[in-house]
Amino acid sequence: MVDTTPLTQAVDHFADRLRAAPQSRLQRGAAAEALALAQELAQWAQRVEEPGSEPRQMPDAGMFAAADQILVAAHDLALVLHSEHEVFEAVSLVEEARKRAGV
């Protein structure tokens, strides 16, 4: 079993920063960036769990739900990762999205 702690820590940090961000920052793109990350992570998990199936789209539940959406998607992905390299790749996606979100 692969250690996914770095992924859960990175996404927990991002989610905490989103929750602490002012509404204006969420509106300026931080929430949209988080949703895009959640969708990417969810689709990655779907490709692992259901190879060849059409990926489902995570719905936009609103800017105040963005933190929860990245948490759910990342924790689902963490359950299906098979290597340290995949964990590193997922952490990189989270960190890049957090920087683009400005939080």
C-alpha positions as CSV (number, residue, x, y, z in Angstrom):
1,M,0.0,0.0,0.0
2,V,1.3,3.4,-0.9
3,D,1.5,6.3,1.6
4,T,-0.8,9.0,0.4
5,T,-0.2,11.2,3.4
6,P,1.5,13.9,1.3
7,L,-1.6,14.2,-0.9
8,T,-4.1,14.4,2.0
9,Q,-1.9,17.0,3.7
10,A,-1.6,19.1,0.6
11,V,-5.3,19.0,-0.1
12,D,-6.2,19.7,3.5
13,H,-4.0,22.8,3.5
14,F,-5.5,24.0,0.2
15,A,-9.0,23.4,1.6
16,D,-8.2,25.3,4.8
17,R,-6.9,28.2,2.8
18,L,-10.0,28.3,0.7
19,R,-12.2,28.3,3.7
20,A,-10.2,31.2,5.2
21,A,-10.2,33.2,1.9
22,P,-12.5,36.2,1.6
23,Q,-15.5,35.9,-0.7
24,S,-13.9,38.4,-3.1
25,R,-10.9,36.1,-3.6
26,L,-13.2,33.1,-4.2
27,Q,-15.1,35.1,-6.8
28,R,-11.9,36.2,-8.5
29,G,-11.1,32.7,-9.4
30,A,-9.9,30.7,-6.4
31,A,-13.2,28.7,-6.3
32,A,-13.1,28.0,-10.0
33,E,-9.5,26.8,-9.7
34,A,-10.5,24.5,-6.9
35,L,-13.4,23.1,-8.8
36,A,-11.2,22.5,-11.8
37,L,-8.8,20.6,-9.6
38,A,-11.6,18.6,-8.0
39,Q,-12.9,17.6,-11.4
40,E,-9.4,16.6,-12.6
41,L,-8.7,14.5,-9.5
42,A,-12.2,12.9,-9.7
43,Q,-11.7,12.0,-13.3
44,W,-8.3,10.5,-12.5
45,A,-9.8,8.3,-9.9
46,Q,-12.6,7.3,-12.3
47,R,-10.0,6.3,-15.0
48,V,-8.3,4.0,-12.5
49,E,-11.6,2.5,-11.1
50,E,-13.5,2.3,-14.4
51,P,-11.0,2.2,-17.3
52,G,-12.6,2.9,-20.6
53,S,-15.8,4.4,-19.2
54,E,-16.9,7.9,-20.0
55,P,-15.7,10.2,-17.2
56,R,-18.5,11.9,-15.2
57,Q,-18.3,15.7,-14.5
58,M,-18.3,16.9,-11.0
59,P,-21.0,19.5,-10.7
60,D,-20.3,23.1,-9.6
61,A,-21.8,23.2,-6.1
62,G,-20.9,26.9,-5.6
63,M,-17.9,28.7,-4.4
64,F,-18.5,27.9,-0.8
65,A,-18.4,24.2,-1.5
66,A,-15.1,24.2,-3.4
67,A,-13.0,23.3,-0.4
68,D,-15.2,20.3,0.3
69,Q,-15.2,19.2,-3.4
70,I,-11.4,19.1,-3.5
71,L,-11.3,17.1,-0.3
72,V,-13.7,14.5,-1.5
73,A,-12.0,14.2,-4.9
74,A,-8.5,13.9,-3.4
75,H,-9.5,11.4,-0.7
76,D,-11.2,9.3,-3.4
77,L,-8.1,9.4,-5.5
78,A,-5.9,8.6,-2.6
79,L,-7.7,5.3,-2.2
80,V,-6.8,4.1,-5.8
81,L,-3.2,5.4,-6.2
82,H,-0.7,2.6,-6.7
83,S,2.7,4.3,-6.5
84,E,4.8,7.0,-4.9
85,H,5.1,8.6,-8.3
86,E,1.4,8.9,-8.6
87,V,1.2,10.5,-5.2
88,F,3.9,13.0,-6.1
89,E,2.0,13.8,-9.4
90,A,-1.2,14.4,-7.5
91,V,0.5,16.6,-4.9
92,S,2.0,18.6,-7.7
93,L,-1.4,19.2,-9.2
94,V,-2.8,20.3,-5.8
95,E,0.1,22.7,-5.2
96,E,0.0,24.2,-8.7
97,A,-3.8,24.8,-8.3
98,R,-3.3,26.4,-4.9
99,K,-0.8,28.8,-6.3
100,R,-3.0,29.7,-9.3
101,A,-5.9,30.2,-6.9
102,G,-3.7,32.7,-4.9
103,V,-4.4,31.2,-1.5
